[in-house]
Amino acid sequence: MTISSWAVPVMVVGQFALLAVLPVVIVLVGAHRSLRDRAVRWAATLLAVVDAAPLAVWLARPDGAQSLSKDMHPVFAGLIVAASAAVIVALQRARTRRLPAG
């Protein structure tokens, strides 16, 4: 799940925004199936919502660009990167809380 959360901003910045849906789904399913930490689940849900917004806009527009990356506003790209960073931070915090002290 950590690799997928790192892959999302790399794919969005690298102009593969439509393919970035796959790691987002992996993060969302992994967070809701295997982790009990609420922060990770909320961050994964936020990432999925933020990633779905430009996809919905692109699909709804009759005059949209040929690719999602070309049609996506840079603010959406920034929000996706920030949401992915939130998932990474939440995963790291959850991992450090589970480790035994000492």
N, C-alpha and C positions, 0 to 999 in steps of 0.2 A: 504494500500500500504506500510506503514511503517513496518508492521509485516512481509510482504512478503520480503521486502528488508533485514530484519534481519534474516529471515529464510534461505536465500540463502547461506551465509557463514557457518551457522550452519550445513546445509545439506551437503555442499561440504566437510567441515572438518570432519563431521561425516560419511563420505564414502557413501553418498546418492546423488552422483553428477547427476545421470540421473533423479532422482525425483526433483532435484533443478530446472529443466527446468520449472516446473509449477509455482513456485513463480516468476521466471524471466519473464514469460509471463504475469502474473498478474501485475507486476511492469511496464512492457513496455506498456501494454494496458491502465493501469490506468494513467500513465504519459501523454500519448498522447491523451487520451479522456477527462480527467477532469482538468488537470493542464495547466495553460498558461505560467508557468515559463520555460524559455528555458533551464536553467541549469539542472532542473530536467529531462526534456526530453532528453537532451544530455547525462546525466549520465545514464538514463535508457537504452538508445540506446547503449551506451558503454558497459553496463552490458550484454545486450543481445548478442552483437557481441563477447565479450570475453567469454561468456558461450557457444556460438555456435561453437567456434573454436575447442575446444577439442572434442566436440560431432561429428563434421564433420570429424576430424582426425580418431576418433574411428570407425566411420561407414565406412570410406574409406579403412581402413587397413584390408587386408584379414586375417592377423594373429593377430588380436587384442585380448585383454584379454576378459574374460567373462563379466566383468562389466566396466563401464566407469570410476569408481573411481580407479580401479586397473590399468587402461591403461593411465590415465591422468598424465601428467608430473606435478611435484610440482610447477613449475613456473606458469602453468595455474591456479592451485588452488590459488596461491598467487594473481594473476591478478584478479580472480573472487572475492576474498575477498576484494581487494582494490577497484574494481569497485562498489561493493555493499556498501562499506563505502562511496564512492563518492555520491551514490544515497541517503544514509541516511543523509549525511551532506547537500546535496542540498535540500532535503525535509525539514530539520530543518530550513535552511535559508529562504526557501520560506514561511514556517509557521510563522517565527518571523517577516518577512516583512509585512505579511497580518494583524498582530495583531495591533489594535489601540494603539497609545502611551498614556500612562497615566493611 
